[in-house]
Amino acid sequence: MELFMPVKIIYFKEGGSVKRLLPERYLELGRVLNMIGFDMNIFAEPRAP
């Protein structure tokens, strides 16, 4: 499966301050969210069933 990197930057709040997540960190975020059971399919290319 190939992943693509969207151009937009994700902003998230941490300790009351807003931080940005650069595209190269998306895969790292995906691994963290997978550990807590969050599905990262929004970053996967849509494909036919």
C-alpha positions in Angstrom: 0.0 0.0 0.0 1.3 3.4 -0.9 0.7 6.4 1.2 0.6 10.0 -0.1 1.4 13.1 1.9 -1.2 15.8 1.9 0.2 19.3 1.6 -1.8 20.8 4.5 -0.3 21.0 7.9 -2.2 19.5 10.9 -2.5 21.8 13.8 -3.1 20.3 17.3 -3.3 21.6 20.8 -0.9 20.4 23.4 -0.8 21.8 26.9 -2.8 24.8 25.8 -0.5 25.9 23.0 -1.1 25.2 19.3 1.6 23.3 17.5 1.8 22.2 13.9 2.5 18.7 12.6 4.7 18.7 9.5 3.9 16.2 6.7 7.0 14.1 7.5 5.6 13.5 11.0 2.3 12.1 9.8 3.5 8.5 9.7 4.8 8.8 13.2 1.4 10.2 14.3 -0.2 7.3 12.5 1.8 4.8 14.6 0.9 6.5 17.8 -2.8 6.7 16.9 -2.8 3.0 15.9 -1.6 2.1 19.4 -4.7 3.8 20.9 -6.9 2.2 18.2 -7.5 5.2 15.9 -7.8 4.4 12.2 -5.6 6.5 9.9 -7.3 5.6 6.7 -7.8 9.3 5.9 -4.2 9.3 4.8 -4.5 6.2 2.6 -5.3 6.5 -1.1 -8.9 5.6 -1.8 -9.1 2.3 -3.7 -11.9 0.1 -5.1 -13.2 -2.6 -2.8 
